[in-house]
Amino acid sequence: MRIKFIPLTVPAVEGLPPGSEATSNVPLAFHHLLMTAMDLTRPQVASALRELKPDYVFYDFTHWLPEVTKELGKLAFTPPLRVEKWKKHRDMEEALPEGYKERIEGSGIV
């Protein structure tokens, strides 16, 4: 099985700091604006999925992804949240495996 990550351009949303791409890099007060921006990526995601024709799609916060994959006749999965794993860390970046940031740099993974 191959896993392919697709880079997305997160649209600007009024009030959202420029360059915001993940909940880990914006304050909690801005998460709703980030979710609005992510909702605006739906056409990009749908287009990429039509082109890539994946067997499965894994996602986290994109509530609309199952609708998109259903239109394509594919399944979408969301991994179970393991809150206890992250509780012992100050932030998500601290919880990443050693060398992870270097491995994903420039790959489009946020």
N, C-alpha and C positions, 0 to 999 in steps of 0.2 A: 504494500500500500504506500502510495506517495502522498505527502501532505504539501499543499501549496498555499502560501499566504499571499493575499492580493493587497497591494497598497491602495489606499483610498485617500481622496482629498476631502478633508473635513471642511464643509462650508463654513464661512463666517456667519456668526449669529450675533446680533447686537447685544452687547454686554458680556460676551464670552471673550476672555483674553486671547489675543492672537496666538496661534500655535498650539492651542489646546487640542489634545487628541485622546486623552484617557482620563478616567476619574482619578487616577493617581497623580495627575499633574495639575489639578484644579481644586480650589477649596470646595468644601461640601456645599456652600451656598451657590456655587455655579454648576452643580451637577445637572440641574434641570435644563440649563442652557446647553450643556454638552449633549444631553439626551435629544434635545431639539435638533442640534447639528447632526447627530448620528441618524436621526430619522430622515434628514435631507440626503443622506448617502444611499437611500433605498434604490434610486435609479442606477447608480454606479454598481451596487452589489448585484442587482438583478441582471444587468448587462454582463458583468463578469461571470456570473453563474451560467447564463445562457451560453457564453463562449466556452467556458471551461468544462461544462457538462460533468460536474463531480458526482460521485456515487453517494457521498454523505456530506453534510455541512454541519460543523460545530459552531455554536455561537453562545454569547452570554446575555447581554442586555437588549438585544434587538428583537423586541416583541413581535415585530412584523415579519421576521425571517421565515417562520413556518409557512406563512401565506405565499411568499415568493417561491419557496422550494416546492410547495404543493402544486403551484402552477406549472412547475417544471417536472413534476412527477418524481421528486426526490424527497428524502427524509432529512429533517434537521434535528440535531440533538443539542441539548444544553447540559454541560457537566454539572453534577451536584456541587453546591457550594460547601466547602469545608472550612467554615469559619474558625474552628478550633486550631487549624494549621497556622492561621495568620495572627491569632491573638497574641502570641509570644513575641511578635515583631513590632517595632515602632511604626513601620510603614511597609507597603508592599514591596518596594525595591529592596529592602533589607532581607525579605523572605525569598528572593530569587536565588536559584542555585548558582554556585560559584561559576563564573565565566559566562553566564547566560547573556548578559548585556553585550559582551563582545561578540558572541555567536550570532546575535540577531541584528547587530548594527547594520543599517542600510538595507534591511530586508523587507521593510514595510510593516513589521510587527511592532505594535505599540505596547 
